[in-house]
């Protein structure tokens, strides 16, 4: 499978929470983490524009395994993406709400964000963010998936093993659709939960149209079904 869409640009791979059900607090032990540099972001947006022109780009998420609102240039990034990409392109963020202020929300709205989801790790931060986004007219959803539909990130964290998706016949949308995540240092992985960079197969500064997607070790314990065209990689015990 060739890359058809950059679903996610990980603007930040650091987080100001330390949730036990998320690998973000420990992923720095396994890969380079931090804020995405501007030149890496520009290169990633150039590829997104390529896939928009190709007709295969869907939504674009400006977050990864980290908190995007920590990035000091997140508003500039939203504005740059909005100006470079077709107006119809959905620009999406996900936040824990900790850094949400009325000023920041207004700036994100002006910059052209389409929607922002809130993950309610902390009740007060989530409640505050909901009210602020409603005031400025930014839509989105509230996520409690870590409670209502939990998973253990394919064995990367000690949390509840998922009892859904495979039983429901859910095929991995990443491998099935040819979508990838650009990590904060520019590496490209096949998976949105690849906290430890096990599935990196190219870099945003390379000709990614020549890179071929493959399954990775995380696929073996993931709650998604690997498409038939891919060989399942079993992790050595």
Backbone as CSV, one residue per row, in Angstrom:
resi,resn,N_x,N_y,N_z,CA_x,CA_y,CA_z,C_x,C_y,C_z
1,UNK,0.841,-1.190,0.000,0.000,0.000,0.000,0.885,1.253,0.000
2,UNK,0.579,2.192,-0.873,1.291,3.459,-0.907,0.561,4.479,-0.020
3,UNK,1.258,5.519,0.406,0.648,6.573,1.215,-0.360,7.344,0.372
4,UNK,-1.572,7.497,0.894,-2.615,8.243,0.212,-3.034,9.512,0.941
5,UNK,-2.722,9.578,2.217,-3.147,10.746,2.993,-2.309,10.874,4.264
6,UNK,-1.986,12.101,4.626,-1.380,12.369,5.930,-2.522,12.738,6.857
7,UNK,-2.939,11.770,7.646,-4.063,11.991,8.538,-3.697,12.894,9.709
8,UNK,-2.456,12.756,10.186,-2.064,13.410,11.433,-0.680,14.022,11.334
9,UNK,-0.571,15.258,11.770,0.726,15.912,11.952,0.884,16.170,13.446
10,UNK,1.859,15.493,14.040,2.058,15.560,15.486,2.839,16.832,15.844
11,UNK,2.117,17.914,16.054,2.759,19.191,16.340,3.511,19.175,17.665
12,UNK,3.059,18.344,18.596,3.730,18.202,19.889,3.670,16.752,20.334
13,UNK,4.801,16.227,20.791,4.817,14.867,21.345,5.091,14.884,22.845
14,UNK,4.857,16.027,23.470,4.946,16.135,24.925,3.588,16.557,25.472
15,UNK,3.341,16.231,26.718,2.039,16.502,27.312,2.221,16.993,28.739
16,UNK,1.271,17.815,29.198,1.326,18.324,30.562,0.480,17.488,31.521
17,UNK,-0.046,16.367,31.053,-0.679,15.376,31.930,0.212,14.144,32.016
18,UNK,-0.028,13.336,32.997,0.699,12.070,33.146,-0.315,10.947,33.414
19,UNK,-1.199,10.753,32.447,-2.272,9.772,32.604,-1.706,8.354,32.550
20,UNK,-2.176,7.501,33.442,-1.671,6.133,33.512,-2.078,5.292,32.315
21,UNK,-3.111,5.709,31.603,-3.612,4.947,30.465,-3.065,5.452,29.135
22,UNK,-2.068,6.313,29.171,-1.488,6.887,27.952,0.030,6.715,27.969
23,UNK,0.645,6.391,26.821,2.096,6.217,26.780,2.883,7.514,26.659
24,UNK,2.205,8.653,26.539,2.909,9.928,26.349,3.967,10.209,27.420
25,UNK,3.710,9.923,28.699,4.718,10.249,29.712,6.028,9.474,29.577
26,UNK,5.993,8.315,28.910,7.207,7.492,28.821,7.749,7.358,27.399
27,UNK,7.096,7.975,26.422,7.546,7.755,25.050,8.900,8.405,24.753
28,UNK,9.294,9.374,25.573,10.606,9.977,25.399,11.756,9.022,25.647
29,UNK,11.477,7.900,26.310,12.502,6.874,26.540,12.754,6.047,25.281
30,UNK,11.837,6.133,24.319,11.890,5.277,23.137,12.129,6.035,21.834
31,UNK,11.840,7.335,21.825,12.010,8.110,20.600,12.239,9.579,20.930
32,UNK,12.668,10.319,19.933,12.867,11.759,20.090,11.514,12.443,20.232
33,UNK,11.346,13.253,21.267,10.091,13.954,21.495,10.333,15.453,21.629
34,UNK,9.258,16.216,21.510,9.352,17.658,21.631,8.343,18.344,20.739
35,UNK,8.586,19.626,20.449,7.728,20.391,19.557,8.230,20.252,18.123
36,UNK,7.319,20.151,17.188,7.694,20.068,15.778,8.326,21.382,15.324
37,UNK,9.473,21.273,14.650,10.126,22.452,14.086,9.323,22.974,12.891
38,UNK,9.447,24.275,12.640,8.637,24.907,11.593,8.920,24.335,10.206
39,UNK,10.194,24.064,9.898,10.514,23.546,8.572,9.945,22.144,8.355
40,UNK,9.870,21.348,9.420,9.256,20.029,9.331,7.756,20.171,9.078
41,UNK,7.147,21.116,9.771,5.717,21.354,9.584,5.407,21.796,8.153
42,UNK,6.207,22.701,7.640,6.009,23.185,6.265,6.131,22.036,5.270
43,UNK,7.135,21.182,5.460,7.311,20.032,4.569,6.103,19.099,4.638
44,UNK,5.576,18.902,5.851,4.407,18.035,6.018,3.188,18.622,5.311
45,UNK,2.987,19.925,5.452,1.846,20.576,4.789,1.983,20.499,3.274
46,UNK,3.199,20.588,2.765,3.410,20.431,1.318,2.912,19.068,0.845
47,UNK,3.167,18.022,1.619,2.688,16.692,1.256,1.178,16.599,1.384
48,UNK,0.614,17.233,2.405,-0.846,17.254,2.537,-1.473,17.913,1.304
49,UNK,-0.882,19.019,0.873,-1.386,19.699,-0.329,-1.300,18.782,-1.540
50,UNK,-0.212,18.019,-1.643,-0.067,17.052,-2.739,-1.219,16.067,-2.744
51,UNK,-1.564,15.538,-1.559,-2.638,14.554,-1.486,-4.017,15.200,-1.676
52,UNK,-4.133,16.481,-1.309,-5.370,17.211,-1.623,-5.548,17.304,-3.135
53,UNK,-4.470,17.661,-3.833,-4.523,17.769,-5.292,-4.789,16.410,-5.936
54,UNK,-4.313,15.364,-5.282,-4.509,14.013,-5.786,-5.944,13.517,-5.533
55,UNK,-6.621,14.177,-4.589,-8.000,13.822,-4.281,-8.149,12.746,-3.229
56,UNK,-7.053,12.429,-2.506,-7.110,11.359,-1.515,-7.023,11.867,-0.074
57,UNK,-6.746,13.149,0.110,-6.623,13.693,1.466,-8.004,13.932,2.060
58,UNK,-8.205,13.489,3.292,-9.460,13.717,3.996,-9.224,14.802,5.048
59,UNK,-9.574,14.528,6.294,-9.326,15.509,7.343,-7.837,15.568,7.675
60,UNK,-7.427,16.648,8.317,-6.052,16.775,8.797,-6.099,17.081,10.282
61,UNK,-5.448,16.221,11.067,-5.380,16.395,12.512,-4.022,16.959,12.908
62,UNK,-4.021,18.089,13.585,-2.775,18.736,13.986,-2.418,18.382,15.430
63,UNK,-2.491,17.108,15.730,-2.096,16.606,17.034,-1.661,15.159,16.870
64,UNK,-0.978,14.648,17.882,-0.533,13.253,17.837,-0.602,12.680,19.226
65,UNK,0.520,12.153,19.722,0.553,11.608,21.075,1.203,12.658,21.963
66,UNK,0.445,13.682,22.250,0.934,14.824,23.006,-0.142,15.897,23.041
67,UNK,0.149,17.021,23.636,-0.817,18.116,23.751,-0.429,19.246,22.795
68,UNK,-1.195,19.455,21.717,-0.823,20.440,20.703,-0.846,21.886,21.180
69,UNK,-1.695,22.199,22.162,-1.785,23.593,22.601,-0.585,24.033,23.422
70,UNK,0.328,23.099,23.718,1.591,23.485,24.343,2.544,24.130,23.351
71,UNK,2.358,23.838,22.060,3.283,24.364,21.042,3.125,25.881,20.950
72,UNK,4.206,26.620,21.089,4.102,28.086,21.074,3.647,28.662,19.737
73,UNK,3.718,27.860,18.663,3.315,28.351,17.344,2.073,27.634,16.811
74,UNK,1.273,27.061,17.692,0.136,26.283,17.209,-0.862,27.139,16.424
75,UNK,-1.067,28.366,16.834,-1.974,29.241,16.083,-1.404,29.531,14.696
76,UNK,-0.106,29.810,14.624,0.544,30.041,13.341,0.442,28.804,12.450
77,UNK,0.552,27.631,13.041,0.462,26.391,12.272,-0.931,26.211,11.675
78,UNK,-1.945,26.481,12.478,-3.321,26.385,11.979,-3.525,27.373,10.834
79,UNK,-3.067,28.596,11.025,-3.239,29.627,9.997,-2.476,29.266,8.724
80,UNK,-1.261,28.758,8.863,-0.470,28.371,7.692,-1.161,27.249,6.924
81,UNK,-1.642,26.247,7.652,-2.335,25.131,7.000,-3.591,25.609,6.293
82,UNK,-4.344,26.482,6.950,-5.583,26.995,6.340,-5.291,27.774,5.064
83,UNK,-4.215,28.548,5.057,-3.890,29.355,3.879,-3.321,28.526,2.736
84,UNK,-2.635,27.414,3.071,-1.986,26.598,2.043,-2.911,25.552,1.435
85,UNK,-3.908,25.124,2.191,-4.748,24.001,1.776,-6.105,24.498,1.283
86,UNK,-6.819,23.671,0.532,-8.153,24.068,0.065,-9.052,24.450,1.235
87,UNK,-9.917,25.404,1.022,-10.774,25.908,2.091,-11.641,24.807,2.686
88,UNK,-12.017,23.829,1.861,-12.886,22.746,2.339,-12.159,21.762,3.256
89,UNK,-10.832,21.828,3.288,-10.066,20.877,4.095,-10.383,21.039,5.579
90,UNK,-10.773,19.945,6.220,-11.061,19.967,7.653,-9.756,20.027,8.432
91,UNK,-9.630,20.986,9.337,-8.484,21.105,10.236,-8.970,20.821,11.650
92,UNK,-8.382,19.828,12.270,-8.897,19.311,13.523,-7.814,19.300,14.596
93,UNK,-8.185,19.618,15.812,-7.295,19.522,16.968,-7.962,18.668,18.044
94,UNK,-7.150,18.131,18.920,-7.626,17.457,20.114,-6.839,18.031,21.289
95,UNK,-7.511,18.341,22.382,-6.829,18.945,23.515,-7.339,18.379,24.834
96,UNK,-6.486,18.416,25.848,-6.932,18.041,27.189,-7.568,19.225,27.911
97,UNK,-7.507,20.403,27.291,-8.172,21.579,27.836,-7.376,22.379,28.833
98,UNK,-6.247,21.883,29.264,-5.489,22.550,30.324,-5.074,23.973,29.971
99,UNK,-4.726,24.201,28.703,-4.187,25.501,28.284,-5.210,26.378,27.580
100,UNK,-6.462,25.947,27.560,-7.480,26.702,26.833,-7.852,27.987,27.578
101,UNK,-7.740,29.098,26.876,-8.190,30.397,27.370,-9.078,31.020,26.309
102,UNK,-9.822,32.029,26.680,-10.677,32.714,25.712,-9.842,33.356,24.614
103,UNK,-8.705,33.936,24.969,-7.823,34.566,23.989,-7.310,33.541,22.985
104,UNK,-6.832,32.403,23.478,-6.303,31.375,22.586,-7.405,30.823,21.686
105,UNK,-8.576,30.602,22.237,-9.683,30.071,21.447,-10.060,31.031,20.318
106,UNK,-10.093,32.310,20.611,-10.413,33.303,19.575,-9.341,33.307,18.489
107,UNK,-8.078,33.156,18.876,-6.992,33.125,17.898,-7.085,31.883,17.010
108,UNK,-7.409,30.751,17.598,-7.555,29.519,16.815,-8.740,29.626,15.857
109,UNK,-9.821,30.231,16.321,-10.995,30.435,15.457,-10.635,31.339,14.287
110,UNK,-9.944,32.433,14.585,-9.533,33.355,13.527,-8.575,32.681,12.553
111,UNK,-7.690,31.829,13.064,-6.697,31.166,12.223,-7.331,30.152,11.271
112,UNK,-8.531,29.661,11.601,-9.232,28.786,10.682,-9.410,27.350,11.124
113,UNK,-9.317,27.083,12.427,-9.544,25.713,12.893,-10.993,25.315,12.608
114,UNK,-11.202,24.061,12.214,-12.551,23.591,11.912,-13.259,23.090,13.161
115,UNK,-12.562,22.285,13.950,-13.181,21.708,15.137,-12.089,21.294,16.120
116,UNK,-12.451,21.247,17.382,-11.533,20.835,18.438,-12.251,19.869,19.369
117,UNK,-11.723,18.663,19.492,-12.250,17.694,20.449,-11.560,17.881,21.795
118,UNK,-12.279,17.599,22.843,-11.748,17.714,24.198,-11.738,16.328,24.831
119,UNK,-10.587,15.927,25.330,-10.476,14.676,26.063,-10.494,15.006,27.550
120,UNK,-11.502,14.492,28.246,-11.770,14.949,29.614,-10.936,14.218,30.657
121,UNK,-9.637,14.404,30.608,-8.760,13.800,31.609,-8.910,14.500,32.958
122,UNK,-9.168,15.818,32.918,-9.382,16.589,34.140,-10.704,17.333,33.997
123,UNK,-11.603,17.116,34.937,-12.972,17.621,34.818,-13.043,19.139,34.701
124,UNK,-12.319,19.848,35.530,-12.404,21.310,35.508,-11.864,21.877,34.189
125,UNK,-10.736,21.357,33.733,-10.168,21.833,32.473,-11.108,21.565,31.307
126,UNK,-11.721,20.373,31.286,-12.648,20.035,30.211,-13.890,20.921,30.251
127,UNK,-14.446,21.119,31.426,-15.639,21.956,31.559,-15.355,23.386,31.132
128,UNK,-14.187,23.888,31.511,-13.793,25.243,31.125,-13.637,25.347,29.608
129,UNK,-12.975,24.365,29.003,-12.742,24.391,27.562,-14.054,24.314,26.790
130,UNK,-14.965,23.485,27.231,-16.273,23.369,26.567,-16.960,24.723,26.501
131,UNK,-16.984,25.425,27.593,-17.681,26.716,27.647,-16.991,27.772,26.811
132,UNK,-15.679,27.758,26.808,-14.946,28.735,26.000,-15.151,28.473,24.508
133,UNK,-15.049,27.212,24.084,-15.227,26.897,22.666,-16.655,27.195,22.211
134,UNK,-17.625,26.963,23.068,-19.005,27.312,22.735,-19.150,28.815,22.549
135,UNK,-18.479,29.577,23.386,-18.579,31.040,23.300,-18.022,31.582,21.999
136,UNK,-16.923,30.998,21.507,-16.300,31.515,20.279,-16.784,30.790,19.023
137,UNK,-17.596,29.752,19.197,-18.159,29.075,18.032,-17.287,27.994,17.435
138,UNK,-16.514,27.303,18.267,-15.712,26.165,17.806,-16.424,24.884,18.237
139,UNK,-16.770,24.038,17.271,-17.444,22.790,17.572,-16.465,21.662,17.822
140,UNK,-16.988,20.539,18.277,-16.164,19.367,18.547,-16.925,18.412,19.443
141,UNK,-16.239,17.369,19.875,-16.875,16.385,20.740,-16.065,16.205,22.020
142,UNK,-16.743,15.715,23.043,-16.094,15.400,24.310,-15.812,13.909,24.344
143,UNK,-14.555,13.542,24.580,-14.168,12.140,24.564,-13.915,11.612,25.976
144,UNK,-14.559,10.488,26.257,-14.293,9.723,27.474,-13.933,8.291,27.092
145,UNK,-13.359,8.141,25.912,-13.056,6.806,25.395,-12.135,6.016,26.311
146,UNK,-11.257,6.702,27.025,-10.336,5.999,27.914,-11.083,5.321,29.060
147,UNK,-12.359,5.687,29.249,-13.212,5.055,30.251,-14.253,4.159,29.596
148,UNK,-14.955,4.704,28.586,-16.079,3.983,27.995,-15.674,2.962,26.943
149,UNK,-14.594,3.224,26.206,-14.085,2.278,25.203,-12.559,2.207,25.326
150,UNK,-12.071,1.746,26.465,-10.631,1.785,26.728,-9.859,0.764,25.908
151,UNK,-8.593,1.063,25.692,-7.685,0.066,25.115,-6.299,0.287,25.699
152,UNK,-5.455,-0.706,25.578,-4.122,-0.644,26.193,-3.031,-0.258,25.198
153,UNK,-3.438,0.461,24.144,-2.481,0.947,23.148,-1.629,-0.199,22.611
154,UNK,-2.302,-1.288,22.249,-1.627,-2.470,21.686,-0.518,-2.980,22.610
155,UNK,-0.785,-2.943,23.912,0.157,-3.469,24.883,1.213,-2.493,25.361
156,UNK,1.122,-1.218,24.943,2.138,-0.241,25.339,1.912,0.315,26.745
157,UNK,0.683,0.192,27.263,0.394,0.651,28.621,-0.410,-0.425,29.354
158,UNK,-0.380,-0.362,30.667,-1.127,-1.301,31.499,-2.520,-0.729,31.743
159,UNK,-3.418,-1.013,30.832,-4.788,-0.517,30.923,-5.715,-1.612,30.432
160,UNK,-7.002,-1.347,30.346,-7.968,-2.367,29.983,-7.757,-2.861,28.553
161,UNK,-7.778,-4.181,28.396,-7.678,-4.753,27.048,-9.001,-4.535,26.334
162,UNK,-8.986,-4.014,25.122,-10.237,-3.706,24.415,-11.042,-4.962,24.097
163,UNK,-12.351,-4.837,24.204,-13.237,-5.951,23.885,-14.162,-5.596,22.721
164,UNK,-13.673,-4.726,21.854,-14.473,-4.257,20.743,-13.632,-4.218,19.476
165,UNK,-14.155,-3.698,18.394,-13.506,-3.524,17.090,-13.258,-4.868,16.410
166,UNK,-12.345,-5.692,16.937,-12.116,-6.974,16.285,-13.396,-7.812,16.312
167,UNK,-14.079,-7.772,17.443,-15.342,-8.496,17.539,-16.396,-7.882,16.626
168,UNK,-16.256,-6.577,16.376,-17.210,-5.876,15.520,-16.760,-5.845,14.061
169,UNK,-15.597,-6.450,13.788,-15.113,-6.516,12.415,-14.498,-5.230,11.894
170,UNK,-13.896,-4.429,12.777,-13.301,-3.153,12.381,-11.908,-3.362,11.808
171,UNK,-11.747,-3.065,10.534,-10.436,-3.139,9.890,-9.653,-1.863,10.174
172,UNK,-8.346,-1.979,10.365,-7.506,-0.812,10.635,-7.667,0.229,9.528
173,UNK,-8.157,1.425,9.845,-8.345,2.444,8.808,-7.035,3.007,8.281
174,UNK,-5.970,2.892,9.070,-4.681,3.440,8.659,-4.082,2.612,7.530
175,UNK,-3.999,1.310,7.743,-3.467,0.443,6.695,-4.440,0.327,5.525
176,UNK,-5.727,0.325,5.834,-6.731,0.133,4.795,-6.814,1.323,3.849
177,UNK,-6.624,2.525,4.375,-6.776,3.749,3.579,-5.447,4.361,3.148
178,UNK,-4.347,3.796,3.618,-3.053,4.365,3.269,-2.791,5.693,3.941
179,UNK,-3.208,5.823,5.214,-2.995,7.083,5.925,-1.885,6.928,6.961
180,UNK,-1.169,8.022,7.191,-0.007,7.975,8.076,0.008,9.168,9.021
181,UNK,0.903,9.072,10.012,1.145,10.183,10.930,2.573,10.680,10.759
182,UNK,2.721,11.990,10.643,4.044,12.609,10.679,4.342,12.914,12.136
183,UNK,5.377,12.281,12.665,5.728,12.475,14.070,6.436,13.810,14.257
184,UNK,6.594,14.229,15.498,7.088,15.584,15.773,8.469,15.854,15.210
185,UNK,9.280,14.823,14.996,10.619,15.025,14.422,10.647,14.805,12.912
186,UNK,9.478,14.560,12.309,9.406,14.383,10.855,9.353,12.942,10.405
187,UNK,9.624,12.003,11.304,9.479,10.589,10.951,8.021,10.289,10.614
188,UNK,7.807,9.314,9.744,6.454,8.939,9.348,6.192,7.504,9.758
189,UNK,5.080,7.303,10.441,4.690,5.975,10.909,3.321,5.605,10.352
190,UNK,3.058,4.305,10.349,1.800,3.802,9.809,0.659,3.851,10.820
191,UNK,0.917,4.325,12.042,-0.066,4.127,13.104,-0.173,5.332,14.030
192,UNK,-1.413,5.672,14.408,-1.643,6.826,15.283,-1.321,6.542,16.736
193,UNK,-1.152,5.265,17.121,-0.818,4.950,18.516,0.629,4.488,18.666
194,UNK,1.444,4.763,17.669,2.830,4.297,17.655,3.706,5.193,18.522
195,UNK,3.484,5.143,19.834,4.182,6.027,20.767,5.673,5.795,20.802
196,UNK,6.106,4.569,20.508,7.517,4.222,20.611,8.207,4.142,19.253
197,UNK,7.540,4.645,18.211,8.128,4.741,16.864,8.566,3.394,16.302
198,UNK,7.765,2.377,16.502,8.087,1.046,15.985,7.772,0.897,14.503
199,UNK,6.888,1.738,13.998,6.451,1.592,12.613,6.951,2.666,11.674
200,UNK,8.019,3.382,12.069,8.587,4.431,11.200,9.184,3.800,9.954
201,UNK,8.830,4.335,8.779,9.344,3.758,7.541,9.826,4.793,6.530
202,UNK,9.648,6.063,6.821,10.198,7.105,5.964,10.187,8.414,6.744
203,UNK,10.606,9.491,6.096,10.679,10.806,6.746,10.041,11.833,5.831
204,UNK,9.506,12.876,6.421,8.778,13.882,5.652,9.668,14.588,4.632
205,UNK,10.979,14.582,4.850,11.894,15.214,3.895,12.290,14.295,2.744
206,UNK,11.815,13.056,2.766,12.056,12.121,1.669,10.909,12.189,0.667
207,UNK,11.082,11.503,-0.468,9.994,11.380,-1.430,9.057,10.295,-0.926
208,UNK,8.044,10.691,-0.180,7.207,9.697,0.480,6.282,8.976,-0.498
209,UNK,6.179,9.471,-1.715,5.358,8.763,-2.709,6.005,7.453,-3.120
210,UNK,7.287,7.283,-2.814,7.996,6.045,-3.159,8.057,5.070,-1.985
211,UNK,7.559,5.502,-0.809,7.599,4.652,0.384,6.382,3.742,0.418
212,UNK,6.595,2.512,0.798,5.511,1.538,0.840,5.155,1.199,2.290
213,UNK,3.870,1.305,2.607,3.403,1.016,3.951,3.396,-0.487,4.219
214,UNK,3.764,-0.855,5.425,3.718,-2.249,5.850,3.069,-2.291,7.242
215,UNK,2.657,-3.479,7.653,2.202,-3.637,9.029,3.424,-3.536,9.946
216,UNK,3.182,-3.449,11.237,4.274,-3.288,12.195,4.000,-4.147,13.426
217,UNK,4.973,-4.277,14.342,4.778,-5.135,15.513,3.535,-4.811,16.336
218,UNK,3.155,-3.528,16.431,1.967,-3.160,17.202,0.700,-3.801,16.658
219,UNK,0.697,-4.119,15.373,-0.511,-4.674,14.755,-0.943,-5.989,15.398
220,UNK,0.008,-6.727,15.920,-0.308,-8.053,16.468,-1.242,-7.962,17.677
221,UNK,-1.046,-6.967,18.528,-1.862,-6.823,19.734,-2.903,-5.712,19.631
222,UNK,-3.046,-5.134,18.460,-3.973,-4.010,18.284,-5.422,-4.496,18.255
223,UNK,-6.342,-3.581,18.577,-7.767,-3.901,18.581,-8.397,-3.770,17.195
224,UNK,-7.596,-3.393,16.197,-8.078,-3.366,14.819,-7.649,-4.628,14.080
225,UNK,-8.358,-4.947,13.013,-8.024,-6.078,12.160,-7.075,-5.609,11.064
226,UNK,-6.000,-6.337,10.848,-5.057,-6.012,9.781,-5.673,-6.426,8.441
227,UNK,-5.710,-5.532,7.448,-6.270,-5.882,6.142,-5.567,-7.090,5.532
228,UNK,-6.287,-7.828,4.709,-5.767,-9.066,4.126,-4.501,-8.845,3.302
229,UNK,-4.336,-7.645,2.746,-3.190,-7.389,1.875,-1.878,-7.272,2.654
230,UNK,-1.978,-7.176,3.985,-0.797,-7.018,4.816,-0.516,-8.305,5.585
231,UNK,0.759,-8.583,5.770,1.155,-9.725,6.591,1.260,-9.288,8.043
232,UNK,0.598,-10.023,8.929,0.640,-9.684,10.327,2.002,-9.990,10.927
233,UNK,2.578,-9.003,11.609,3.884,-9.169,12.240,3.683,-9.524,13.707
234,UNK,4.134,-10.706,14.085,4.030,-11.141,15.480,5.253,-10.692,16.249
235,UNK,5.017,-10.150,17.431,6.121,-9.702,18.273,6.802,-10.911,18.896
236,UNK,8.115,-10.948,18.794,8.868,-12.071,19.384,8.748,-12.029,20.902
237,UNK,8.474,-13.171,21.497,8.309,-13.236,22.959,9.663,-13.470,23.629
